[in-house]
Every structure is written in structure tokens, then in C-alpha cells.
Amino acid sequence: MAILFTNAKIFIAGYDLSGDFNEVALEYEAESLDTTVFGSATRTMRGGLKASRVNGRGFVQHGANLVSEALFNEVGRDDRVVMLFPDGITEGATSTGSGYMFKAVETQYQHGGAVGEMLAFDFAAEGRGVGA
């Protein structure tokens, strides 16, 4: 199941990158393990290992503490905290509403584009399956 965000707050490895992304999707899943035994008339299944992934796109900004440096430097690093809040965070509120947080390894950061277009990036990270 993918959860798509439209007004999300996005924090990756301590960076607030919300203003740089224009698309982000979260996937959270569990393996389906076959536990069927002799004599069963139907298959039986149990939940197995969980996995989480986040994918996103946006526009590159170069410079210290900006999206290009933040994401480029995080490729391949383990246990980077990813936090996603689909409805944003209201300043002064006592609750952030629902959100998702997990530790992940950033697996992809690439950017490029055609002449006359904004320089875009693609981002992907895979988590340890622990969601909140």
C-alpha cells in the first residue's frame, strides 16, 4: 500500500527538506509466509518480515545545508532517520497528527534534466521496517 502526500513535512537525517520535494510516497509492507501443513484444504499464511521504502522527487538547490548537499552526502549511510507528516505540522499545535518515522539507508539520489527545465532530483531510501 502506498501513501501519497500533498502537503507533507519531510525530514531526512536532520534536514527539513519539505520545501524541496514536490512528490513523496511511502510504502510499508510485510512478507506473506506460507504456513500450510499436510491435510489442509486451503493455504494458510502468516505475516513475515516488514519493509519500508520512501521515494520522492523535487527540485535541486545547491549549497550548504540545501537539498543537493543533504541528499548527496547521505547516500549509502545506515540508520538515517526519515520522518514524514502527511498533513504538515501546525506551529503551536500540541499534536502533529499522524506521521511516519523509520531508520533507513538512502539508496538513490540522482538529478538531471533538459535545457530550459528546472533541475530535478529523484530520491529513494529503504528502511528497517519499523514504522510509527
N, C-alpha and C positions, 0 to 999 in steps of 0.2 A: 504494500500500500504506500503510495507516495502522497506526501502532504505538501501542497503548494502554498507559498506565501505571497502576499501582495503588499504588505506594509511592515515588513519584518525588521527586527533589530538583529544584527548579525555580529557576534563576537567570535574571533578566531585567535587563539594564542595571545589573548590580552589586547588585541586590536579591535576597535569598533569600526567595522567595515560596512555598516549599513548603508551609507551614502554612496558606496561604490558599486554595489550589486544592483541589478535590475531583475534578476531571476535567481531563485534558490529553491531546491527541492530536497526533502528529507525522506529517506527510505529506512524502514525498520522492519526486520523480518526474522523468522525463526525457521530452522530446517524442519522438515516433516520426516520423522523417522518411522519406518515400518516395524511394527511390533507384532505382526501376525504370527500365530502359532498353529501347529498341526491341529486339525479338527475345526478350525474357524471357517465360517461360511462367508465372511467378509473380511476385508483388510482392516486392521486396527492401526492407528497412528498415534504418535506422541510427539510433543514439541521437543526440538533439539537445540543446538547452539544458535544463539542470536547474532545478528549482524546489523550494523547501521552504516548508512552512507549519506553523504551530503554532496550535492552538485550545485554549481552556480555559475552565473555569468554576470559580467558587468563591464565597466569601462576603466581603463588603466589610468592611474595617476602616478607619475614618477616622483620620487623624493623621499626624504627621511620620514618614517612612520606613515607613509602612504601605502595604498593597496599593492602596488608593484613590489616594493621592498618587503612588505609584510608577508605576502604570499610566496614570493620567490624564496625568501630565507627559510620558510617553514617546510619546503618540500622534503619529504623523507624523514622528518623528525617524528619521534614517537610521543604519545601521550600529550598531544596539544589539545587543550580544552576548546570545544566548539559549543557555543550556546546560540540557540535560535528562539526568538519570541515572535510568533506569527502575527500578533496584534500590536506589536511595538511595546514600548514602556512609557507610561504616562508619568511625567515629572510630578513628584509629590504624592503619587499614589502609594497606598500601603500594600498593594499586591501588583505583581506584574502580569497576572493572568496566567495562562498556560505557556509553558516553554519547554524546550528540549535541550539537554546537555549531555555530552559524552566526550570521552577522550578518544582522539583519532590520530591517524597518521595522514598527512596530506600527500596524496598520490599523484596529483596533476596540477600544474599551473602553466598555462600557455597563453600567449597573446599574439595578436596579429590582425590584419585587416587589409582592405583595399584602399587605394588612393582616394581621398575625399571622404572617407568614413572615419568615425571615431575609432580609436584603438581599443579593441575589446579584449577581454580575457575569459578563459574557461578555467574552472576550479573544481577539484574533486578531493574528497577525503573519506577514508574508511575508518569506522570506529570499532570499539571492542564489544559492541552490542549492549552496553549499559546505557539505558535511556532513563529520563526522568520526566 
